[in-house]
Amino acid sequence: MKRILGIAMAAWLSTGTVWADPVEEGNAAFLRGDYDKGIALVLPLATKGDASAQSYLGWMYRSLPGNRRDEMQAYKWLRLAAAQGDAPAQFNLGVMYYFGYGVTQDYAQAVRLFTLSAEQGYADPQFNLGMAYLNGQGVKQDDVTAHMWFNLAAAMGIERARNNRDLLSKRMTADQIAEAQKMAHECQERHFKECRRS
């Protein structure tokens, strides 16, 4: 799960060689190992308040190799982007709280941030919510709700969510599974808003 921080960012990668904006160019430079250039390209937009640039910049500082990693800068930029509703920033900031990367570990805060990101249709925080409900981390342990979140993430292609859902199903009753499936269906119909037991 330690590799989870970069998952949301992988979805943003461009396959082209012509860059549309400094954020994409900065991200490409960073991924090539030109960390300073990547940060320098993204920083001006982040400073102007661009949420996507702030999110990338936070991820960059969190992803720097070895002793160059800067958790404080990562937190600063991810927090700013998350406050603007940027789903990847909410997810990545949630990961920082979940594992205690540069902040005091706080499962409840992680769950709050994962929920904000999951409500925007992102699968990785949906998987993390499944884990939180499965293990009772930041929320009351609840197999039905865990199953629902795993089911939603699995439907979006997260293989480990499918595996967890299937393993969890083995210890659940048929009624619990039916309730979880109904909840997942209703959650999708509501565009991932208010996805909880009634």
Secondary structure, DSSP 8 states (H G I E B T S, - for coil): -GGGGGHHHHTT---SSS-SSHHHHHHHHHHTT-HHHHHHHHHHHHHTT-HHHHHHHHHHHHH--GGG--HHHHHHHHHHHHHTT-HHHHHHHHHHHHHTSSS---HHHHHHHHHHHHTTT-HHHHHHHHHHHHHTSSS---HHHHHHHHHHHHHTT-HHHHHHHHHHHTTS-HHHHHHHHHHHHHHHHTTT-S-S--
